[in-house]
Amino acid sequence: MFDVVVAGAGPTGWALASHCARYGLRVAVLDPAPERRWPATYGGWADELEFLPGSTIAARPSQTRVITRANQRVDRDYLILRNAGLARWLREDTVERISASASGVRTGPHGVTIELAGGRQLASAVAVDATGYARALSGGPVRGARTEQTAFGLVFPEAVVAELVEPGSAVLMDWRPAPNATGGTASFCYGVPVGTGQVLVEETSLAKRPALPYQPLRERLAARLATAGVRTAQALRTERVRIPLDLPLPRGPVLGFGVAAGLVHPATGYGLASALQLAEPVAAAIAGGLPNPAAANSAAGAVLWPNRARSVHALRRYGLRALRRMSGAELAVFFEVFFGMDQPTQRAYLSGRDDLLGTLAAMRAIYADSPSALRRRLSGGMLPMISRAAG
């Protein structure tokens, strides 16, 4: 019998599994390919990831910019991760690898039994669902349309796209419309160095329900590139992104982690840094609660979702709904206001997952600094919700 079985072999699953193993627990990672390559490009704020070793960093841009109606410099360092280095750092040798898919889970007084495709069963005191949107152990994909962030990207040699992304720098958002943008759904261009002299250029739909398909994003990106004299045929590889932004917080006997636990920031799509930060304290809570499975799950859940974090999450979900209602022009104004605020205020909203006072202050500041037309868009329920959270 295992102490902990983690379903899902992405960075978040491996982070929690390895930390649990370092607490002396018997741990397994369950995935059809436990040591699979991670194809996504992961970025995040340097101050959230300062515990990572240098071997996990692919690029640290010298400057990060946001282009709205103005060209704004973001006074906060940004990182792009090196997935191979991150995998080497996260994958603990003592964690057992089980190459299989989960088909179901049964709970009992002594833990859980995970049913595998083909009939095999695994017994564990604690089961963790780190399978992302699939939620293989915690109910499956949520029914109905969800709000999702989607993106289509291409990787080029940096010299090829230097007109769009200055070498060594990053463009977090470029809200200037693509030349062929039609249909009323806004998107922005994201451009970052990814190491070895290469740059990812990505057309991104921030939040839409249902999601904006890849094809219009591909066409908009091609049009942006064409204005800079770049052909898509010059790309070295392709990247597609789909991030659910409004999954419900987990309930039940299986512990969620990462995307499956709702750790994605509802208004930005970022979530890896939070999961990496939480992996060690969640593992400590599990270890401290065992051998009692219920106590271990309860302790880990309290670390993941204390009351303040739940309140902040509710405020961020409101922010997501407000962003979803905005036109492209309104989004450009909104982010011009947001990135014009001081860095602590920005950080509170972007990174303070349990900073209720900081999040409230940031939302008030956004509202106060916005022009009247944008205030009207923001005001539908914003002030009452802030008042309830503050109370």
Order of alpha helices (4+ residues) and beta strands (2+ residues): beta-alpha-beta-beta-beta-beta-beta-beta-alpha-beta-beta-beta-beta-beta-beta-beta-beta-alpha-beta-beta-alpha-alpha-alpha-alpha-alpha-alpha-alpha-alpha
